[in-house]
Amino acid sequence: MTGAVAGGTSHRGAPAVGDGPLPTPRSAEPAHPRGTVVVSSMASDAHTWNLVFLQLLIEELGFEVVNLGATVPDEMLLEECRERRPMLLVLSSVNGHGYHEGLRVIRRLREDAGLAGLPVLIGGKLGITGGESAEHIDELLGAGFDAVFDDRPEGITAFTGLLGRLSERQVHELR
């Protein structure tokens, strides 16, 4: 597993992400999307603005996006990923439970034979008290996430940089 973390540092020798400006928005839909990305919150997170933002951002980068929405139960998330077979899953947390729920979700994904190799990114508010981000990032990466982005401003730049440079082949090499 090669995971990137917010702030441009990398895990296990991966190139740092987040260097440079945000990509220029596309003026039209690409003729051939770069692949399908599933975007979702987790079971306790009822926020939707973050998911809409992520969907628009990822679509601007040329991917087709399936937005599962807020308060997605674990089993529904797994079923949707099994059925849709996306090239990437992006989980977002706003309520501060990203760390705890993320650990539970990634363990279930990695235990599922059909989803064990699915590249998964998580980002947003990882804890409710703040300041615990570095510890949370390390644990989430160790549990099986391919990249973790906290809620610092450079997190979205790092996320955008990573997705902007990935081809479908490279996404699968995250695993």
PyMOL CGO cylinders between C-alpha atoms (Angstrom):
from pymol import cmd
from pymol.cgo import CYLINDER

trace = [
    CYLINDER, 0.00, 0.00, 0.00, 1.24, 3.46, -0.84, 0.3, 1, 1, 1, 1, 1, 1,
    CYLINDER, 1.24, 3.46, -0.84, -0.64, 6.22, 0.94, 0.3, 1, 1, 1, 1, 1, 1,
    CYLINDER, -0.64, 6.22, 0.94, -0.34, 9.94, 0.73, 0.3, 1, 1, 1, 1, 1, 1,
    CYLINDER, -0.34, 9.94, 0.73, -1.21, 12.27, 3.53, 0.3, 1, 1, 1, 1, 1, 1,
    CYLINDER, -1.21, 12.27, 3.53, -2.30, 15.89, 3.59, 0.3, 1, 1, 1, 1, 1, 1,
    CYLINDER, -2.30, 15.89, 3.59, 0.41, 18.47, 3.52, 0.3, 1, 1, 1, 1, 1, 1,
    CYLINDER, 0.41, 18.47, 3.52, 2.44, 16.97, 0.70, 0.3, 1, 1, 1, 1, 1, 1,
    CYLINDER, 2.44, 16.97, 0.70, 4.25, 14.27, 2.67, 0.3, 1, 1, 1, 1, 1, 1,
    CYLINDER, 4.25, 14.27, 2.67, 4.10, 10.70, 1.52, 0.3, 1, 1, 1, 1, 1, 1,
    CYLINDER, 4.10, 10.70, 1.52, 4.00, 7.21, 2.97, 0.3, 1, 1, 1, 1, 1, 1,
    CYLINDER, 4.00, 7.21, 2.97, 6.33, 4.41, 1.84, 0.3, 1, 1, 1, 1, 1, 1,
    CYLINDER, 6.33, 4.41, 1.84, 8.24, 6.44, -0.71, 0.3, 1, 1, 1, 1, 1, 1,
    CYLINDER, 8.24, 6.44, -0.71, 5.31, 7.66, -2.78, 0.3, 1, 1, 1, 1, 1, 1,
    CYLINDER, 5.31, 7.66, -2.78, 5.77, 11.00, -4.50, 0.3, 1, 1, 1, 1, 1, 1,
    CYLINDER, 5.77, 11.00, -4.50, 4.51, 13.91, -2.42, 0.3, 1, 1, 1, 1, 1, 1,
    CYLINDER, 4.51, 13.91, -2.42, 1.14, 15.22, -3.50, 0.3, 1, 1, 1, 1, 1, 1,
    CYLINDER, 1.14, 15.22, -3.50, -0.31, 18.69, -3.41, 0.3, 1, 1, 1, 1, 1, 1,
    CYLINDER, -0.31, 18.69, -3.41, 2.48, 20.58, -5.11, 0.3, 1, 1, 1, 1, 1, 1,
    CYLINDER, 2.48, 20.58, -5.11, 1.32, 23.18, -7.57, 0.3, 1, 1, 1, 1, 1, 1,
    CYLINDER, 1.32, 23.18, -7.57, -1.91, 24.98, -8.37, 0.3, 1, 1, 1, 1, 1, 1,
    CYLINDER, -1.91, 24.98, -8.37, -5.35, 23.46, -8.60, 0.3, 1, 1, 1, 1, 1, 1,
    CYLINDER, -5.35, 23.46, -8.60, -6.15, 22.18, -12.09, 0.3, 1, 1, 1, 1, 1, 1,
    CYLINDER, -6.15, 22.18, -12.09, -8.07, 24.42, -14.46, 0.3, 1, 1, 1, 1, 1, 1,
    CYLINDER, -8.07, 24.42, -14.46, -11.76, 23.47, -14.57, 0.3, 1, 1, 1, 1, 1, 1,
    CYLINDER, -11.76, 23.47, -14.57, -12.84, 21.73, -17.75, 0.3, 1, 1, 1, 1, 1, 1,
    CYLINDER, -12.84, 21.73, -17.75, -15.25, 23.55, -20.02, 0.3, 1, 1, 1, 1, 1, 1,
    CYLINDER, -15.25, 23.55, -20.02, -17.02, 20.40, -21.24, 0.3, 1, 1, 1, 1, 1, 1,
    CYLINDER, -17.02, 20.40, -21.24, -17.55, 16.81, -20.20, 0.3, 1, 1, 1, 1, 1, 1,
    CYLINDER, -17.55, 16.81, -20.20, -14.70, 14.57, -21.38, 0.3, 1, 1, 1, 1, 1, 1,
    CYLINDER, -14.70, 14.57, -21.38, -15.66, 12.15, -24.16, 0.3, 1, 1, 1, 1, 1, 1,
    CYLINDER, -15.66, 12.15, -24.16, -14.19, 9.23, -22.22, 0.3, 1, 1, 1, 1, 1, 1,
    CYLINDER, -14.19, 9.23, -22.22, -14.31, 9.53, -18.43, 0.3, 1, 1, 1, 1, 1, 1,
    CYLINDER, -14.31, 9.53, -18.43, -11.15, 8.44, -16.66, 0.3, 1, 1, 1, 1, 1, 1,
    CYLINDER, -11.15, 8.44, -16.66, -13.11, 5.91, -14.60, 0.3, 1, 1, 1, 1, 1, 1,
    CYLINDER, -13.11, 5.91, -14.60, -15.82, 5.69, -11.96, 0.3, 1, 1, 1, 1, 1, 1,
    CYLINDER, -15.82, 5.69, -11.96, -15.30, 7.02, -8.44, 0.3, 1, 1, 1, 1, 1, 1,
    CYLINDER, -15.30, 7.02, -8.44, -17.78, 6.35, -5.63, 0.3, 1, 1, 1, 1, 1, 1,
    CYLINDER, -17.78, 6.35, -5.63, -18.13, 9.21, -3.13, 0.3, 1, 1, 1, 1, 1, 1,
    CYLINDER, -18.13, 9.21, -3.13, -19.83, 8.62, 0.21, 0.3, 1, 1, 1, 1, 1, 1,
    CYLINDER, -19.83, 8.62, 0.21, -20.12, 9.63, 3.82, 0.3, 1, 1, 1, 1, 1, 1,
    CYLINDER, -20.12, 9.63, 3.82, -20.35, 7.06, 6.59, 0.3, 1, 1, 1, 1, 1, 1,
    CYLINDER, -20.35, 7.06, 6.59, -23.26, 5.86, 8.69, 0.3, 1, 1, 1, 1, 1, 1,
    CYLINDER, -23.26, 5.86, 8.69, -23.39, 8.68, 11.26, 0.3, 1, 1, 1, 1, 1, 1,
    CYLINDER, -23.39, 8.68, 11.26, -22.54, 11.62, 9.01, 0.3, 1, 1, 1, 1, 1, 1,
    CYLINDER, -22.54, 11.62, 9.01, -25.60, 13.50, 7.70, 0.3, 1, 1, 1, 1, 1, 1,
    CYLINDER, -25.60, 13.50, 7.70, -23.68, 16.27, 5.91, 0.3, 1, 1, 1, 1, 1, 1,
    CYLINDER, -23.68, 16.27, 5.91, -24.15, 16.58, 2.15, 0.3, 1, 1, 1, 1, 1, 1,
    CYLINDER, -24.15, 16.58, 2.15, -22.40, 19.80, 1.07, 0.3, 1, 1, 1, 1, 1, 1,
    CYLINDER, -22.40, 19.80, 1.07, -19.02, 18.08, 1.26, 0.3, 1, 1, 1, 1, 1, 1,
    CYLINDER, -19.02, 18.08, 1.26, -20.21, 15.26, -0.96, 0.3, 1, 1, 1, 1, 1, 1,
    CYLINDER, -20.21, 15.26, -0.96, -21.58, 17.65, -3.57, 0.3, 1, 1, 1, 1, 1, 1,
    CYLINDER, -21.58, 17.65, -3.57, -18.31, 19.60, -3.52, 0.3, 1, 1, 1, 1, 1, 1,
    CYLINDER, -18.31, 19.60, -3.52, -16.29, 16.39, -3.94, 0.3, 1, 1, 1, 1, 1, 1,
    CYLINDER, -16.29, 16.39, -3.94, -18.54, 15.16, -6.73, 0.3, 1, 1, 1, 1, 1, 1,
    CYLINDER, -18.54, 15.16, -6.73, -18.14, 18.39, -8.70, 0.3, 1, 1, 1, 1, 1, 1,
    CYLINDER, -18.14, 18.39, -8.70, -14.40, 18.52, -8.09, 0.3, 1, 1, 1, 1, 1, 1,
    CYLINDER, -14.40, 18.52, -8.09, -13.84, 14.89, -9.12, 0.3, 1, 1, 1, 1, 1, 1,
    CYLINDER, -13.84, 14.89, -9.12, -16.05, 15.31, -12.20, 0.3, 1, 1, 1, 1, 1, 1,
    CYLINDER, -16.05, 15.31, -12.20, -13.99, 18.35, -13.22, 0.3, 1, 1, 1, 1, 1, 1,
    CYLINDER, -13.99, 18.35, -13.22, -10.95, 16.10, -13.12, 0.3, 1, 1, 1, 1, 1, 1,
    CYLINDER, -10.95, 16.10, -13.12, -12.59, 13.84, -15.70, 0.3, 1, 1, 1, 1, 1, 1,
    CYLINDER, -12.59, 13.84, -15.70, -14.04, 11.00, -13.63, 0.3, 1, 1, 1, 1, 1, 1,
    CYLINDER, -14.04, 11.00, -13.63, -17.59, 9.72, -13.54, 0.3, 1, 1, 1, 1, 1, 1,
    CYLINDER, -17.59, 9.72, -13.54, -18.90, 10.04, -9.96, 0.3, 1, 1, 1, 1, 1, 1,
    CYLINDER, -18.90, 10.04, -9.96, -21.51, 8.00, -8.12, 0.3, 1, 1, 1, 1, 1, 1,
    CYLINDER, -21.51, 8.00, -8.12, -22.49, 9.97, -5.02, 0.3, 1, 1, 1, 1, 1, 1,
    CYLINDER, -22.49, 9.97, -5.02, -24.09, 7.66, -2.45, 0.3, 1, 1, 1, 1, 1, 1,
    CYLINDER, -24.09, 7.66, -2.45, -25.01, 10.57, -0.19, 0.3, 1, 1, 1, 1, 1, 1,
    CYLINDER, -25.01, 10.57, -0.19, -25.14, 10.98, 3.57, 0.3, 1, 1, 1, 1, 1, 1,
    CYLINDER, -25.14, 10.98, 3.57, -25.68, 8.47, 6.41, 0.3, 1, 1, 1, 1, 1, 1,
    CYLINDER, -25.68, 8.47, 6.41, -24.70, 5.49, 4.28, 0.3, 1, 1, 1, 1, 1, 1,
    CYLINDER, -24.70, 5.49, 4.28, -24.83, 2.23, 6.26, 0.3, 1, 1, 1, 1, 1, 1,
    CYLINDER, -24.83, 2.23, 6.26, -21.72, 0.06, 5.95, 0.3, 1, 1, 1, 1, 1, 1,
    CYLINDER, -21.72, 0.06, 5.95, -23.52, -2.78, 4.22, 0.3, 1, 1, 1, 1, 1, 1,
    CYLINDER, -23.52, -2.78, 4.22, -25.03, -0.44, 1.61, 0.3, 1, 1, 1, 1, 1, 1,
    CYLINDER, -25.03, -0.44, 1.61, -21.60, 1.03, 0.91, 0.3, 1, 1, 1, 1, 1, 1,
    CYLINDER, -21.60, 1.03, 0.91, -20.11, -2.43, 0.40, 0.3, 1, 1, 1, 1, 1, 1,
    CYLINDER, -20.11, -2.43, 0.40, -23.04, -3.56, -1.78, 0.3, 1, 1, 1, 1, 1, 1,
    CYLINDER, -23.04, -3.56, -1.78, -22.78, -0.47, -3.99, 0.3, 1, 1, 1, 1, 1, 1,
    CYLINDER, -22.78, -0.47, -3.99, -19.04, -0.97, -4.43, 0.3, 1, 1, 1, 1, 1, 1,
    CYLINDER, -19.04, -0.97, -4.43, -19.50, -4.65, -5.26, 0.3, 1, 1, 1, 1, 1, 1,
    CYLINDER, -19.50, -4.65, -5.26, -22.18, -3.81, -7.84, 0.3, 1, 1, 1, 1, 1, 1,
    CYLINDER, -22.18, -3.81, -7.84, -20.56, -0.75, -9.43, 0.3, 1, 1, 1, 1, 1, 1,
    CYLINDER, -20.56, -0.75, -9.43, -16.92, -1.92, -9.27, 0.3, 1, 1, 1, 1, 1, 1,
    CYLINDER, -16.92, -1.92, -9.27, -15.47, 1.61, -9.11, 0.3, 1, 1, 1, 1, 1, 1,
    CYLINDER, -15.47, 1.61, -9.11, -11.81, 2.31, -9.67, 0.3, 1, 1, 1, 1, 1, 1,
    CYLINDER, -11.81, 2.31, -9.67, -11.72, 4.36, -6.44, 0.3, 1, 1, 1, 1, 1, 1,
    CYLINDER, -11.72, 4.36, -6.44, -13.78, 4.97, -3.29, 0.3, 1, 1, 1, 1, 1, 1,
    CYLINDER, -13.78, 4.97, -3.29, -13.62, 8.37, -1.57, 0.3, 1, 1, 1, 1, 1, 1,
    CYLINDER, -13.62, 8.37, -1.57, -15.06, 8.67, 1.97, 0.3, 1, 1, 1, 1, 1, 1,
    CYLINDER, -15.06, 8.67, 1.97, -15.72, 12.07, 3.51, 0.3, 1, 1, 1, 1, 1, 1,
    CYLINDER, -15.72, 12.07, 3.51, -16.37, 13.06, 7.11, 0.3, 1, 1, 1, 1, 1, 1,
    CYLINDER, -16.37, 13.06, 7.11, -17.62, 16.38, 8.44, 0.3, 1, 1, 1, 1, 1, 1,
    CYLINDER, -17.62, 16.38, 8.44, -19.04, 15.37, 11.83, 0.3, 1, 1, 1, 1, 1, 1,
    CYLINDER, -19.04, 15.37, 11.83, -15.66, 14.43, 13.34, 0.3, 1, 1, 1, 1, 1, 1,
    CYLINDER, -15.66, 14.43, 13.34, -16.24, 10.68, 13.41, 0.3, 1, 1, 1, 1, 1, 1,
    CYLINDER, -16.24, 10.68, 13.41, -14.11, 9.97, 10.32, 0.3, 1, 1, 1, 1, 1, 1,
    CYLINDER, -14.11, 9.97, 10.32, -11.39, 8.25, 12.29, 0.3, 1, 1, 1, 1, 1, 1,
    CYLINDER, -11.39, 8.25, 12.29, -13.61, 5.83, 14.22, 0.3, 1, 1, 1, 1, 1, 1,
    CYLINDER, -13.61, 5.83, 14.22, -16.05, 5.12, 11.42, 0.3, 1, 1, 1, 1, 1, 1,
    CYLINDER, -16.05, 5.12, 11.42, -13.26, 5.01, 8.85, 0.3, 1, 1, 1, 1, 1, 1,
    CYLINDER, -13.26, 5.01, 8.85, -11.47, 2.28, 10.79, 0.3, 1, 1, 1, 1, 1, 1,
    CYLINDER, -11.47, 2.28, 10.79, -14.64, 0.21, 10.93, 0.3, 1, 1, 1, 1, 1, 1,
    CYLINDER, -14.64, 0.21, 10.93, -15.42, 0.69, 7.23, 0.3, 1, 1, 1, 1, 1, 1,
    CYLINDER, -15.42, 0.69, 7.23, -11.90, 0.01, 5.94, 0.3, 1, 1, 1, 1, 1, 1,
    CYLINDER, -11.90, 0.01, 5.94, -11.67, -3.20, 7.97, 0.3, 1, 1, 1, 1, 1, 1,
    CYLINDER, -11.67, -3.20, 7.97, -14.92, -4.42, 6.44, 0.3, 1, 1, 1, 1, 1, 1,
    CYLINDER, -14.92, -4.42, 6.44, -13.75, -3.49, 2.94, 0.3, 1, 1, 1, 1, 1, 1,
    CYLINDER, -13.75, -3.49, 2.94, -10.38, -5.20, 3.35, 0.3, 1, 1, 1, 1, 1, 1,
    CYLINDER, -10.38, -5.20, 3.35, -12.03, -8.37, 4.74, 0.3, 1, 1, 1, 1, 1, 1,
    CYLINDER, -12.03, -8.37, 4.74, -14.33, -8.62, 1.71, 0.3, 1, 1, 1, 1, 1, 1,
    CYLINDER, -14.33, -8.62, 1.71, -12.67, -10.75, -0.99, 0.3, 1, 1, 1, 1, 1, 1,
    CYLINDER, -12.67, -10.75, -0.99, -14.32, -8.78, -3.79, 0.3, 1, 1, 1, 1, 1, 1,
    CYLINDER, -14.32, -8.78, -3.79, -13.35, -5.37, -2.39, 0.3, 1, 1, 1, 1, 1, 1,
    CYLINDER, -13.35, -5.37, -2.39, -10.02, -6.03, -0.67, 0.3, 1, 1, 1, 1, 1, 1,
    CYLINDER, -10.02, -6.03, -0.67, -8.05, -4.48, -3.54, 0.3, 1, 1, 1, 1, 1, 1,
    CYLINDER, -8.05, -4.48, -3.54, -10.28, -1.41, -4.04, 0.3, 1, 1, 1, 1, 1, 1,
    CYLINDER, -10.28, -1.41, -4.04, -8.26, 1.79, -3.57, 0.3, 1, 1, 1, 1, 1, 1,
    CYLINDER, -8.26, 1.79, -3.57, -9.89, 3.87, -0.80, 0.3, 1, 1, 1, 1, 1, 1,
    CYLINDER, -9.89, 3.87, -0.80, -9.23, 7.46, 0.24, 0.3, 1, 1, 1, 1, 1, 1,
    CYLINDER, -9.23, 7.46, 0.24, -10.67, 9.20, 3.30, 0.3, 1, 1, 1, 1, 1, 1,
    CYLINDER, -10.67, 9.20, 3.30, -10.72, 12.85, 4.20, 0.3, 1, 1, 1, 1, 1, 1,
    CYLINDER, -10.72, 12.85, 4.20, -12.30, 15.57, 6.25, 0.3, 1, 1, 1, 1, 1, 1,
    CYLINDER, -12.30, 15.57, 6.25, -12.69, 16.00, 9.96, 0.3, 1, 1, 1, 1, 1, 1,
    CYLINDER, -12.69, 16.00, 9.96, -11.11, 12.89, 11.44, 0.3, 1, 1, 1, 1, 1, 1,
    CYLINDER, -11.11, 12.89, 11.44, -11.70, 13.64, 15.13, 0.3, 1, 1, 1, 1, 1, 1,
    CYLINDER, -11.70, 13.64, 15.13, -13.97, 15.78, 17.27, 0.3, 1, 1, 1, 1, 1, 1,
    CYLINDER, -13.97, 15.78, 17.27, -11.36, 17.53, 19.41, 0.3, 1, 1, 1, 1, 1, 1,
    CYLINDER, -11.36, 17.53, 19.41, -8.77, 18.58, 16.82, 0.3, 1, 1, 1, 1, 1, 1,
    CYLINDER, -8.77, 18.58, 16.82, -5.03, 18.19, 17.10, 0.3, 1, 1, 1, 1, 1, 1,
    CYLINDER, -5.03, 18.19, 17.10, -5.11, 14.41, 16.82, 0.3, 1, 1, 1, 1, 1, 1,
    CYLINDER, -5.11, 14.41, 16.82, -4.70, 14.35, 13.06, 0.3, 1, 1, 1, 1, 1, 1,
    CYLINDER, -4.70, 14.35, 13.06, -1.16, 12.89, 12.74, 0.3, 1, 1, 1, 1, 1, 1,
    CYLINDER, -1.16, 12.89, 12.74, -2.00, 9.93, 14.97, 0.3, 1, 1, 1, 1, 1, 1,
    CYLINDER, -2.00, 9.93, 14.97, -5.26, 9.34, 13.15, 0.3, 1, 1, 1, 1, 1, 1,
    CYLINDER, -5.26, 9.34, 13.15, -3.61, 9.52, 9.73, 0.3, 1, 1, 1, 1, 1, 1,
    CYLINDER, -3.61, 9.52, 9.73, -1.01, 6.91, 10.66, 0.3, 1, 1, 1, 1, 1, 1,
    CYLINDER, -1.01, 6.91, 10.66, -3.62, 4.52, 12.07, 0.3, 1, 1, 1, 1, 1, 1,
    CYLINDER, -3.62, 4.52, 12.07, -5.96, 4.93, 9.11, 0.3, 1, 1, 1, 1, 1, 1,
    CYLINDER, -5.96, 4.93, 9.11, -3.12, 4.24, 6.67, 0.3, 1, 1, 1, 1, 1, 1,
    CYLINDER, -3.12, 4.24, 6.67, -2.06, 1.22, 8.73, 0.3, 1, 1, 1, 1, 1, 1,
    CYLINDER, -2.06, 1.22, 8.73, -5.62, -0.11, 8.70, 0.3, 1, 1, 1, 1, 1, 1,
    CYLINDER, -5.62, -0.11, 8.70, -5.72, -0.09, 4.90, 0.3, 1, 1, 1, 1, 1, 1,
    CYLINDER, -5.72, -0.09, 4.90, -6.56, 3.35, 3.52, 0.3, 1, 1, 1, 1, 1, 1,
    CYLINDER, -6.56, 3.35, 3.52, -4.48, 4.28, 0.51, 0.3, 1, 1, 1, 1, 1, 1,
    CYLINDER, -4.48, 4.28, 0.51, -4.48, 7.99, 1.32, 0.3, 1, 1, 1, 1, 1, 1,
    CYLINDER, -4.48, 7.99, 1.32, -5.78, 10.14, 4.17, 0.3, 1, 1, 1, 1, 1, 1,
    CYLINDER, -5.78, 10.14, 4.17, -6.50, 13.86, 4.03, 0.3, 1, 1, 1, 1, 1, 1,
    CYLINDER, -6.50, 13.86, 4.03, -7.41, 15.81, 7.13, 0.3, 1, 1, 1, 1, 1, 1,
    CYLINDER, -7.41, 15.81, 7.13, -9.40, 19.06, 7.20, 0.3, 1, 1, 1, 1, 1, 1,
    CYLINDER, -9.40, 19.06, 7.20, -6.46, 21.44, 6.94, 0.3, 1, 1, 1, 1, 1, 1,
    CYLINDER, -6.46, 21.44, 6.94, -6.58, 23.73, 3.87, 0.3, 1, 1, 1, 1, 1, 1,
    CYLINDER, -6.58, 23.73, 3.87, -3.69, 21.91, 2.20, 0.3, 1, 1, 1, 1, 1, 1,
    CYLINDER, -3.69, 21.91, 2.20, -5.67, 18.66, 2.38, 0.3, 1, 1, 1, 1, 1, 1,
    CYLINDER, -5.67, 18.66, 2.38, -7.94, 19.54, -0.55, 0.3, 1, 1, 1, 1, 1, 1,
    CYLINDER, -7.94, 19.54, -0.55, -4.93, 20.70, -2.57, 0.3, 1, 1, 1, 1, 1, 1,
    CYLINDER, -4.93, 20.70, -2.57, -3.18, 17.39, -1.90, 0.3, 1, 1, 1, 1, 1, 1,
    CYLINDER, -3.18, 17.39, -1.90, -6.33, 15.43, -2.75, 0.3, 1, 1, 1, 1, 1, 1,
    CYLINDER, -6.33, 15.43, -2.75, -6.86, 17.34, -5.99, 0.3, 1, 1, 1, 1, 1, 1,
    CYLINDER, -6.86, 17.34, -5.99, -3.22, 16.96, -6.94, 0.3, 1, 1, 1, 1, 1, 1,
    CYLINDER, -3.22, 16.96, -6.94, -3.35, 13.20, -6.38, 0.3, 1, 1, 1, 1, 1, 1,
    CYLINDER, -3.35, 13.20, -6.38, -6.51, 12.69, -8.43, 0.3, 1, 1, 1, 1, 1, 1,
    CYLINDER, -6.51, 12.69, -8.43, -5.35, 15.09, -11.13, 0.3, 1, 1, 1, 1, 1, 1,
    CYLINDER, -5.35, 15.09, -11.13, -2.27, 12.97, -11.80, 0.3, 1, 1, 1, 1, 1, 1,
    CYLINDER, -2.27, 12.97, -11.80, -3.85, 9.53, -11.62, 0.3, 1, 1, 1, 1, 1, 1,
    CYLINDER, -3.85, 9.53, -11.62, -4.75, 7.35, -14.54, 0.3, 1, 1, 1, 1, 1, 1,
    CYLINDER, -4.75, 7.35, -14.54, -6.88, 4.25, -14.00, 0.3, 1, 1, 1, 1, 1, 1,
    CYLINDER, -6.88, 4.25, -14.00, -3.71, 2.12, -14.01, 0.3, 1, 1, 1, 1, 1, 1,
    CYLINDER, -3.71, 2.12, -14.01, -2.09, 4.33, -11.38, 0.3, 1, 1, 1, 1, 1, 1,
    CYLINDER, -2.09, 4.33, -11.38, -5.14, 4.19, -9.11, 0.3, 1, 1, 1, 1, 1, 1,
    CYLINDER, -5.14, 4.19, -9.11, -4.88, 0.41, -9.06, 0.3, 1, 1, 1, 1, 1, 1,
    CYLINDER, -4.88, 0.41, -9.06, -1.19, 0.70, -8.27, 0.3, 1, 1, 1, 1, 1, 1,
    CYLINDER, -1.19, 0.70, -8.27, -2.15, 2.47, -5.02, 0.3, 1, 1, 1, 1, 1, 1,
    CYLINDER, -2.15, 2.47, -5.02, -3.00, -1.00, -3.74, 0.3, 1, 1, 1, 1, 1, 1,
]
cmd.load_cgo(trace, "trace")
